[in-house]
């Protein structure tokens, strides 16, 4: 699988399906999803960032690089404390990959030992790529494996991972993430809903990789899940710009702090939001800065809701910019765990 990442940073256990799936415009893809086609059978036509949006991205990167780096250092120390001599990071493609690379770099530099890093696919309602898991198990001890993602929204991927890994009871399924406002895992950098700048962009900060694809006509039972490589975006690639910027702020004297979950779960809050806004489908509720950004980048948003007082906060500058560009209404709502939440438009109501 070709990507903008170095093989020294990550081994991609993905099938290259470049050119086999035609990306669809957002409205068409949303229509098909809401008519029952699974999202993993299609690729989105990626949003072309405006000049103002890119300014908001660079501002976010400058402003929140240190906070992001602090979360990387914290979760890396927690992984180290749980691990034996061998650490095998398994990032969930694609948001987990840059985070896995950062964790690998921190651990290797501080503890002077090699860290193996793979990227594999997991898809909501379809499960994990078991061919990829079996490949990793053919080379490494189960106890050495640590799954990594970027952040937790309301916990759907953690639940998917738990369900998918029942056949592998010897592998720890608790996700390591930078931000867990859903209060699901203590293996996180923080339970605060922070801005992780890589969430602001799509493939251009993710190794020029697409979302993962699972479609019977192109992925056989012995294949890894698929992904496409967007070589046409190589001049816009910021994958290593993001990683190198965050790495500059690593504190190798970081002392691990406990971060036990407290308060209601993200899923409970999502249900409250759905009830307040009369939303029947809980999958239309995407809480957290990262998930809200995804809604605005590649879904059909109905509304962006923000914690009161945050509309002019630098933390959400990129979200407000996107919402204004796409004429998405912004509304304040008394969010508890989160600072932002995107709500997907129900096309049946349109």
C-alpha positions in Angstrom: 0.0 0.0 0.0 1.6 3.2 -1.1 1.3 6.3 1.1 3.1 9.5 2.0 4.4 7.8 5.1 7.9 6.3 5.5 8.0 2.5 6.0 10.1 3.3 9.1 7.1 5.0 10.7 4.3 2.5 9.9 3.6 -0.7 8.1 0.2 -0.4 6.3 -1.8 -3.7 6.3 -4.1 -2.4 3.6 -4.9 -3.4 0.0 -4.2 -0.7 -2.6 -7.5 -0.1 -4.4 -6.4 3.2 -6.0 -8.6 3.8 -9.1 -11.1 1.1 -8.3 -13.6 3.2 -6.5 -14.8 6.5 -7.9 -15.2 9.1 -5.1 -18.7 10.5 -4.8 -19.9 14.0 -4.1 -21.0 14.5 -0.5 -24.7 14.9 -1.3 -24.8 11.7 -3.4 -22.9 9.7 -0.9 -25.1 10.9 2.0 -28.2 9.9 0.0 -26.8 6.4 -0.6 -25.8 6.0 3.1 -29.3 7.0 4.3 -30.8 4.6 1.8 -28.9 1.7 3.2 -25.6 1.5 1.4 -22.8 1.1 3.9 -20.3 4.0 4.1 -17.4 1.6 3.7 -18.5 0.7 0.1 -17.9 4.2 -1.1 -15.3 6.9 -1.0 -16.1 10.6 -0.5 -15.0 13.3 -2.9 -12.6 15.1 -0.5 -13.4 18.7 0.5 -11.0 21.1 -1.1 -10.0 23.5 1.7 -10.5 27.2 1.1 -7.7 29.7 1.8 -9.5 30.9 4.9 -10.0 27.4 6.2 -6.3 26.6 5.7 -5.5 29.7 7.6 -7.7 28.4 10.4 -5.9 25.0 10.2 -2.4 26.6 10.5 -3.7 28.8 13.4 -5.0 25.7 15.1 -1.7 23.8 14.6 0.3 26.7 16.0 -2.0 27.3 18.9 -2.7 23.7 20.0 0.5 21.8 19.1 1.8 21.9 22.6 -1.5 20.6 24.1 -1.6 17.8 21.5 2.0 16.9 22.2 1.2 16.8 25.9 -1.6 14.3 25.3 0.8 12.2 23.1 3.4 12.1 25.9 0.8 11.1 28.5 -0.8 8.3 26.6 2.7 7.0 25.5 3.8 6.8 29.1 0.6 4.8 29.9 1.3 2.4 27.1 4.9 2.0 28.3 3.7 1.2 31.8 1.4 -1.6 30.6 3.9 -3.1 28.2 6.7 -5.6 28.5 9.9 -5.6 26.4 8.0 -5.5 23.1 5.5 -2.8 22.1 3.4 -3.3 19.0 1.2 -0.3 18.2 -1.7 -1.1 15.9 -3.3 2.1 14.7 -6.8 2.2 13.3 -6.7 3.6 9.9 -6.8 6.4 9.1 -7.1 8.9 12.0 -5.0 6.7 14.3 -2.0 6.5 12.0 -0.4 10.0 12.7 -1.1 9.5 16.4 0.6 6.1 16.3 3.6 7.5 14.6 3.9 10.2 17.2 3.6 7.7 20.1 6.2 5.5 18.4 8.7 8.4 18.0 8.2 9.4 21.7 8.7 5.9 23.0 11.7 5.1 20.8 13.5 8.3 21.7 12.8 8.2 25.4 13.2 4.5 26.1 15.8 3.7 23.4 14.0 0.6 22.1 12.3 -0.2 18.8 8.5 0.1 18.7 6.7 -1.8 15.9 3.8 0.1 14.3 1.1 -1.3 12.0 -2.1 0.3 10.6 -5.2 -1.8 10.0 -8.8 -1.1 9.2 -11.9 -1.3 11.5 -15.3 -0.4 10.1 -18.4 0.3 12.1 -21.0 -2.5 11.7 -18.5 -4.6 9.7 -15.8 -5.3 12.3 -12.0 -5.4 12.2 -9.8 -6.7 9.5 -9.1 -10.2 10.9 -6.6 -11.0 8.1 -4.5 -8.1 9.3 -4.9 -9.2 13.0 -3.8 -12.7 12.1 -0.8 -11.4 10.2 0.3 -9.4 13.2 -0.2 -12.4 15.5 2.0 -14.5 13.2 4.9 -12.1 14.1 4.2 -10.8 17.6 3.0 -11.9 21.0 -0.7 -11.0 21.8 0.2 -9.2 25.0 2.5 -6.8 23.1 -0.4 -5.4 21.0 -1.9 -2.0 21.7 -4.6 -0.5 19.6 -4.4 3.3 18.9 -6.8 5.8 17.5 -6.9 9.6 17.5 -9.9 10.3 19.8 -13.1 8.9 21.0 -16.4 10.5 20.0 -19.3 8.6 21.7 -17.5 5.3 21.7 -18.8 3.4 18.7 -15.3 2.3 17.5 -14.4 1.1 21.0 -17.6 -1.0 21.1 -16.9 -2.3 17.6 -13.4 -3.2 18.6 -14.6 -5.0 21.8 -17.1 -7.0 19.7 -14.7 -7.8 16.9 -12.0 -9.1 19.2 -14.0 -11.7 21.1 -12.2 -14.3 19.0 -8.8 -13.0 20.3 -9.3 -12.9 24.1 -5.5 -12.7 24.7 -5.3 -9.2 23.0 -6.0 -6.1 25.1 -8.8 -4.2 23.4 -8.8 -0.9 25.3 -8.1 1.9 22.9 -5.2 4.3 23.4 -6.3 7.8 22.3 -5.2 11.4 22.8 -8.7 12.6 23.8 -11.6 10.7 25.4 -14.4 13.1 26.3 -16.7 10.1 26.2 -15.2 8.8 29.5 -14.6 5.3 28.2 -10.9 4.6 28.6 -8.2 5.6 31.1 -5.7 5.0 28.4 -5.9 8.5 27.1 -3.9 11.7 27.0 -6.9 13.6 28.5 -10.7 13.3 29.0 -11.0 16.9 27.8 -12.5 17.6 24.4 -9.3 19.0 22.9 -8.5 20.0 19.3 -6.2 17.5 17.7 -5.1 19.5 14.6 -5.0 16.4 12.3 -8.8 16.2 12.7 -9.1 19.4 10.7 -8.1 17.8 7.4 -8.6 14.6 5.5 -6.0 12.6 3.5 -3.6 15.6 3.3 -2.7 15.0 6.9 -3.1 11.3 6.8 -0.5 10.1 4.4 -2.7 10.8 1.3 -4.7 7.7 2.2 -8.5 7.4 1.7 -10.9 6.1 4.3 -10.8 2.3 4.3 -13.1 0.3 2.0 -14.7 -3.1 2.3 -16.6 -4.1 -0.8 -17.0 -7.7 -2.0 -16.2 -7.0 -5.6 -12.8 -5.7 -4.9 -11.8 -7.2 -1.5 -11.7 -11.0 -1.4 -11.9 -13.0 1.8 -8.1 -13.3 1.9 -7.4 -9.6 1.3 -6.7 -6.8 3.8 -9.4 -4.1 3.8 -8.7 -1.6 1.0 -7.6 2.1 0.8 -6.8 4.4 -2.1 -3.7 6.6 -2.4 -4.3 10.2 -3.6 -1.2 10.9 -5.5 -2.9 13.9 -7.1 -2.8 15.7 -3.8 0.9 15.2 -3.2 1.7 18.9 -3.6 -0.8 19.6 -0.7 0.5 16.9 1.6 0.9 18.1 5.2 1.3 14.7 6.8 4.8 15.2 8.1 4.4 18.9 8.7 1.8 17.9 11.3 3.9 15.1 12.9 7.1 17.2 12.9 5.3 20.2 14.4 3.8 18.2 17.3 7.1 16.3 17.9 8.9 19.6 18.6 6.8 20.0 21.7 7.5 16.6 23.3 8.5 16.7 26.9 10.6 13.7 27.6 10.4 14.3 31.3 6.6 13.8 31.3 5.3 12.1 34.5 2.3 9.9 33.9 -1.0 11.2 35.5 -4.0 9.0 36.1 -7.1 10.0 34.1 -9.9 7.8 35.5 -13.2 8.3 33.6 -15.7 10.4 35.5 -19.2 11.8 34.8 -21.7 10.4 32.3 -20.6 8.4 29.2 -20.5 10.0 25.8 -23.2 7.7 24.6 -25.5 8.9 27.3 -24.9 12.5 26.4 -25.4 11.7 22.7 -28.8 10.2 23.6 -29.7 13.4 25.5 -28.7 15.5 22.5 -30.8 13.3 20.2 -33.8 13.6 22.5 -33.4 17.4 22.8 -33.2 17.9 19.0 -35.8 15.1 18.2 -33.3 13.0 16.3 -34.3 9.4 15.9 -31.1 8.0 14.6 -28.3 8.1 17.2 -25.7 7.7 14.4 -26.7 11.3 13.3 -25.2 12.6 16.5 -21.4 13.2 16.3 -20.1 14.7 19.5 -16.6 16.0 20.1 -14.4 18.4 18.2 -13.0 15.7 16.0 -16.3 14.1 15.1 -18.0 17.5 14.5 -15.2 18.4 12.1 -15.7 15.1 10.2 -19.4 15.8 9.8 -18.7 19.2 8.3 -15.9 17.9 6.1 -17.6 14.9 4.6 -21.2 14.5 5.5 -24.4 16.6 5.1 -24.6 18.6 8.3 -27.9 19.8 9.7 -26.5 21.8 12.6 -23.4 22.5 14.6 -24.0 22.8 18.3 -21.4 24.4 20.6 -21.0 24.7 24.3 -22.1 28.2 25.4 -19.4 30.8 25.1 -17.2 28.8 22.6 -18.3 30.3 19.3 -15.4 32.8 19.3 -13.0 30.5 21.1 -9.8 29.8 19.1 -10.3 26.1 19.8 -13.2 26.0 17.4 -12.1 28.5 14.8 -11.8 25.9 12.1 -15.3 24.6 12.9 -16.9 28.0 12.8 -15.1 28.7 9.5 -16.4 25.5 7.9 -19.9 26.0 9.2 -20.0 29.5 7.7 -18.6 28.3 4.4 -21.3 25.6 4.2 -24.2 27.7 5.6 -24.6 25.4 8.5 -26.6 26.9 11.4 -24.6 27.2 14.7 -26.5 26.9 17.9 -25.5 26.9 21.6 -26.4 24.0 23.7 -25.4 23.0 27.3 -22.9 20.3 26.3 -21.3 18.5 29.3 -18.5 16.3 28.1 -18.0 18.1 24.7 -17.3 21.5 23.4 -18.9 20.8 20.0 -21.2 18.4 18.3 -22.2 17.9 14.6 -25.6 16.7 13.7 -26.1 15.0 10.3 -29.1 16.1 8.2 -31.9 13.5 7.8 -32.4 13.7 4.0 -35.9 12.2 4.5 -36.8 15.5 6.2 -35.2 17.6 3.5 
